[in-house]
Amino acid sequence: MCGIVGIVGNQQVAGRLVDALRRLEYRGYDSAGVATIDNGVMDRRRAEGKLFNLEKKLDAEPLSGTIGIAHTRWATHGVPNETNAHPHFVDGVAVVHNGIIENFSELRDELTAEGAVFTTQTDTEIVAQLIAKYRRKGLDNRAAMLAMLNHVKGAYALVVMFADDPDTIMAARFGPPLAVGFGKGEMFLGSDAIALAPFTNEIAYLVDGDCAIIHRNGAEIIDFSGNPVERAHQISQATAFVVDKGNHRHFMEKEIYEQPEVISHALSHYIDFHNHSTKAIDAAIDFKSLRGLAISACGTAYLAGLVGKYWFERYARLPVEIDVASEFRYREMPLSKDQAALFISQSGETADTLASLRYCHDEGLKIGAIVNVKESTIAREADAVFPILAGPEIGVASTKAFTCQLAVLASLAIAAGKARGTISADEEKQLVKSLAEMPRIMSQVLNAIQPQMEALARDLSKFKDVLYLGRGTSYPLAMEGALKLKEISYIHAEGYAAGELKHGPIALIDENMPVIVIAPHDRFFDKTVSNMQEVAARGGRIIFITDEKGAAASKLETMATIVLPNVAEIIAPMLFSLPIQLLAYHTAVFMGTDVDQPRNLAKSVTVE
């Protein structure tokens, strides 16, 4: 995840900006940069690699000035080098950016046709070019900023500085977090409160659709139409050494809302947003020559693998064997060297998963590791490592790691289909375009459904048992929803394939059994609705999670209907993860359980 810092100060800022970036190193990055304004001159230093390289440049060529912005970049568009490092300059406009500008390709073509000259491969340069264009048309800085914000599409946090206004920084949020810090005679911006902890503990968090204009003596916050809005100030408990919850009550809530941001970084590792294609993957696993694939994991990671099974079989026509690692390691599964094995683990240290990996290694299979910790044992013992890039996940109940695992599995399945010739170039392009839209759509959905999920959780907390149903990729989601609910609220819940309802679970259904049905309007929808009718006929209380088409097609009376946007089938599992996560979270909060550290559970299971 990229890190952003800005200071409108009363003393030299370059060293302070670098110190603040250092407190964001846990987010991961591959280049860094800092820009300041001094006596009307805007200048910058940038370096590939770690902050140490940027510091060496600043030692050799210091930057003066009491106003500045800084950035650590995790490459999405363009290779990680000094040219693509932030801040970007265009005609007196400096920009740092976290996230993805979805329509950058179209905007770049438009601007190039108008004579703009691009110097980087990044989507971020679009922002600077657009603002510069509007300034040339006679708009003042504020109006140019708002015009740009109403022209770009995506999930982003932006901080902008102007050479002709050395007393002001502007910022905007639509997706990734951004905080304003209030000091004495100086003001701050940061993508995480811990970056600002040495400077101030008085923080206001921007929400999606906020634009902030920062001066030395305060901040003005407006919406993208220019109307003023108010954001509450709060005292942050962040320190330089603690990953902070920000303005969230629990780490789990924070991690749910981080998903649009972290998924954009995960996707950038595997897909080319500019060309709408998959990137070359680790050559240690040659999907083209494989006869089959084995997948193993535990808990939520196993359920991500189940979704991945559907994708690999559908898009790559690759047969997949999958089992929970605690069974996989003991059932002596017959394997051959023309198969490969994928092991999924957030920590990379899960004991059963590691043992299964070693079994496959001994059988001569090529091993792939889908992990969040690239230095973990599972990663070290694999032939190919596929990082999920979710950042630290503190809450025991996995949320952002799960959806990042799904994003990586979807990307790998598309790449495998491309390699095996089972999808066309046009199909690949359309699938990748759908993935690229996901961070923006997820951000919109999180904001839209939160009040409904909180209200529904109050009703759900009154029940002792809950059933989840789904078909296709919604079947693993049903199991994941049940797992989340029982993990943190301690309500008994089970997830079933909807077609199995008549084979046992239907005996449990009465007016005291909520049935949560996960059913986007896909090729399975009509059959799932038939199962819902069987539930309704027996007095079951239905909570229907669907999309706009599904809501319009179903006439059944429900306890609640949660309506998500219509989206491509490949991204539905990630999008439909959001309501099941929020429902479990708010139910647990309402019941007063320890959300981040539920009883009897640990984050990383390193014993059998």
Secondary structure, 3 states (H helix, E strand, C coil): CCEEEEEECCCCCHHHHHHHHHCCHHHCCCEEEEEEEECCEEEEEEEECCHHHHHHHHHHCCCCCCEEEEEEECCCCCCCCCCCCCCEEECCEEEEEEEEECCHHHHHHHHHHCCCCCCCCCCHHHHHHHHHHHHHCCCCHHHHHHHHHCCCCEEEEEEEEECCEEEEEEEEEECCCCEEEECCCCEEEECCHHHHCCCCCEEEECCCCEEEEEECCEEEEEECCCCECCCCCEECCCCCCCCCCCCCCCHHHHHHHCHHHHHHHHHHCCEECCCCEECCCCCCCCHHHCCEEEEEECHHHHHHHHHHHHHHHHHCCCCEEEEEHHHHCCCCCCCCCCEEEEEEECCCCCHHHHHHHHHHHHCCCEEEEEECCCCCHHHHCCCEEEECCCCCCCCCCCCHHHHHHHHHHHHHHHHHHHHHCCCCHHHHHHHHHHHHHHHHHHHHHHHHHHHHHHHHHHHHCCCCEEEEEECCCHHHHHHHHHHHHHHHHCCEEEEEEHHHHHHCHHHHCCCCCEEEEECCCCCCHHHHHHHHHHHHHCCCEEEEEEEHHHHHHCCCCCCEEEEECCCCHHHHHHHHHHHHHHHHHHHHHHHCCCCCCCCCCCCCCCCC
